[in-house]
């Protein structure tokens, strides 16, 4: 993922979640920690359509706030589904032109 713990970004910035493998195909998506559980976030593919993509998934940060995020991925080999998640990161998002405190 191209987000690092403690990153400070502005509204409408985009972060990407992707896998470092081409085969087998891997589907990636963002999760946010809310109310003591991980929730999958709505995001955009690299081609601009909603959903996830085998080469990665992007998340446009549309509102200011503090986000605890992680990148999740899965693939299917035969009838077995394999899941993996990254470590979580805290991202601070502010309105454009505002300062971080």
N, C-alpha and C positions, 0 to 999 in steps of 0.2 A: 504494500500500500504506500501511497506517497504522502502520508500524514505521519507526523512525528509527535510524540507526547509533548504537550505544551505549546504546539503551534498556535500562532495568532494570525487569523485570516479575517477577511471582510465578507460581508453578505454578497452572495452571487459567485464567490470563489468555488472552484470545483476540485474535489479530491477523488482519487481513483483507487479502486480495489481490484487487484488482478493476480493471477497465478503465474509462476515462472516456469510453466510447462506448456508445451504445445500438444502433447499427446500423452495420455488420453485427454479428451476435452474436459475442461473444468469450468463450472459455472460459479461466478463470484457475486457477492452481494454485501451490502453494509448492514450492520446491526447497531442499534443504539441501546445503551443501558438506561432503562426507565422503570421506576417503581420496582426495583430489585429484580428485574428480569431483562433479558435481551430481546429486543423487538426488531424485526426486519424492517428496513426503511424503503420507501418508494424512491426509485432512482432512475437515471437515464443510462441507456447504452451508449457506447462510443459513437453510434450512428445517430443519436438524438432521440431514438424511440424509447418509450418507457419499458422497463424490464431489466433482465440481466443478459449478459453476453459472455461467450466462452473466452474472449480475450480480456475481459475485465468489465467492471461496472463503475460508473462515475456517479458522484453525489454532489448536487449543487446545494450549497449551504444557503438557504433562502431566508432564514431569520436569525437575528442576533441571539447569542446565548452561549452557554457552556455545554458542549456535547462530549459524552463518553462513547466512543465508537470502537468497533472492531470490524475487521474484514473476515468474512466467512466464505468458505468454498466447499463445493461438493462435486463428485463425479460418480458415474455409474460404470462398473466393470462387470459384465454379465448381469447377474441379478443382485449384486452387492453394491450398496451405496456407501461411499467413503466421504466423511466430513472432516474439515479442518478449520480452525479459527486462528487469527493472529492474536497477539497481546492487545489489550485495549489501549487506546490513546485518548487523552483529553484535549479537545480543540476549543479554542476561545474565538468566537465569531462576533464581530462588531459591525455597525453600519459604516459604509465608506466615509472617510474623512474624520472619523472618531478616533480617539486615542485609547490605548489599553491602559487600564489601571491595575 
